[in-house]
Amino acid sequence: MLFRKPKLKQIYDEKLIELIQRAQEELQQAKTMEELSDDYDLSVTARRQIAESTYFYLFKEARIRKILIRP
């Protein structure tokens, strides 16, 4: 009982939380780049949309798994 391994769900939940935090940082960077660009650049907009989609997908997965994300 002293040397119990953490459950798989707990391990993967922690990995998902890390992914969400990384995706949130990438989304912030993409939004900043889009705001700072002078011209309308399709690649910058596409990068932001990809980052946004990734973030919301991971967030939705966390909601399905009923994970509480603590700050």
C-alpha positions in Angstrom: 0.0 0.0 0.0 2.9 2.4 0.6 4.2 2.2 -2.9 1.1 2.4 -5.0 1.5 3.7 -8.5 -0.7 6.7 -9.5 -3.7 5.7 -11.5 -3.6 6.1 -15.3 -6.5 8.5 -15.3 -4.7 10.8 -12.9 -1.6 10.7 -15.0 -3.4 11.4 -18.3 -5.5 14.1 -16.6 -2.3 15.9 -15.5 -1.0 15.6 -19.1 -4.2 17.1 -20.4 -4.0 20.0 -18.0 -0.4 20.7 -19.2 -1.5 20.6 -22.8 -4.3 23.0 -22.1 -1.9 25.4 -20.5 0.5 25.2 -23.4 -2.4 25.7 -25.9 -3.6 28.7 -24.0 -0.1 30.3 -24.2 0.1 29.6 -27.9 -3.4 31.1 -28.4 -2.3 34.3 -26.5 0.9 34.5 -28.7 -1.1 34.0 -31.9 -3.6 36.7 -30.8 -0.8 39.1 -30.0 0.9 38.5 -33.3 -2.4 39.1 -35.1 -2.9 42.4 -33.3 0.6 43.6 -33.9 0.7 42.8 -37.7 0.2 45.8 -39.9 -1.1 44.0 -42.9 -3.8 41.5 -43.2 -1.8 38.3 -43.4 -3.8 35.1 -44.0 -1.1 32.8 -42.4 -1.2 34.8 -39.1 -5.0 34.5 -39.1 -4.9 30.8 -39.9 -2.3 30.3 -37.1 -4.6 32.0 -34.6 -7.6 30.0 -35.7 -5.7 26.7 -35.4 -4.5 27.7 -31.9 -8.0 28.6 -31.0 -9.5 25.4 -32.3 -6.9 23.3 -30.5 -7.4 25.1 -27.2 -11.2 24.8 -27.3 -11.0 21.1 -28.3 -8.7 20.4 -25.3 -11.0 22.4 -23.0 -14.0 20.4 -24.2 -12.2 17.2 -23.6 -11.4 18.3 -20.0 -15.1 19.1 -19.5 -16.1 15.7 -20.7 -13.6 14.0 -18.4 -14.8 16.3 -15.5 -11.3 17.6 -14.8 -11.0 20.6 -12.4 -8.3 23.0 -13.5 -6.9 24.9 -10.6 -4.8 28.1 -11.1 
